[in-house]
């Protein structure tokens, strides 16, 4: 249930997909530094392992 929405917005096993909503969010809110424990870090983790 969680994996598909994460993949659709750009969180995948290879990281954040270029040109995706996830890439936009990372560039807009975090840049190169994503804080450990953040919602974005959790989404990255789940996208990679699910």
C-alpha positions in Angstrom: 0.0 0.0 0.0 2.8 2.4 0.8 5.3 1.4 -1.9 3.2 2.4 -4.9 2.5 6.0 -3.9 6.2 6.5 -3.0 7.2 5.2 -6.4 4.7 7.4 -8.2 6.1 10.6 -6.6 9.7 9.5 -7.3 11.1 7.6 -4.4 12.7 4.4 -5.7 15.3 1.7 -5.1 17.9 3.9 -6.8 17.1 7.0 -4.8 15.1 10.1 -5.9 14.1 10.0 -9.5 15.3 13.0 -11.6 12.4 15.3 -12.6 10.0 13.8 -10.1 7.8 15.4 -7.5 10.3 14.0 -4.9 13.2 15.7 -6.7 11.3 19.0 -6.8 10.6 18.7 -3.0 14.2 17.8 -2.2 15.5 20.8 -4.2 12.9 23.2 -2.8 12.9 22.2 0.9 16.2 20.4 1.5 18.8 20.8 -1.2 21.7 18.4 -0.9 21.3 18.0 2.9 18.4 15.9 4.0 18.3 15.7 7.9 18.3 12.2 9.4 14.9 11.4 10.8 13.0 13.8 8.6 9.8 12.8 6.7 11.8 13.1 3.5 14.5 10.8 4.8 11.8 8.3 5.9 10.2 8.4 2.4 13.6 7.8 0.8 14.3 4.9 3.0 10.9 3.3 2.4 11.1 3.9 -1.3 14.4 2.1 -1.4 13.4 -0.9 0.6 9.8 -1.5 -0.4 
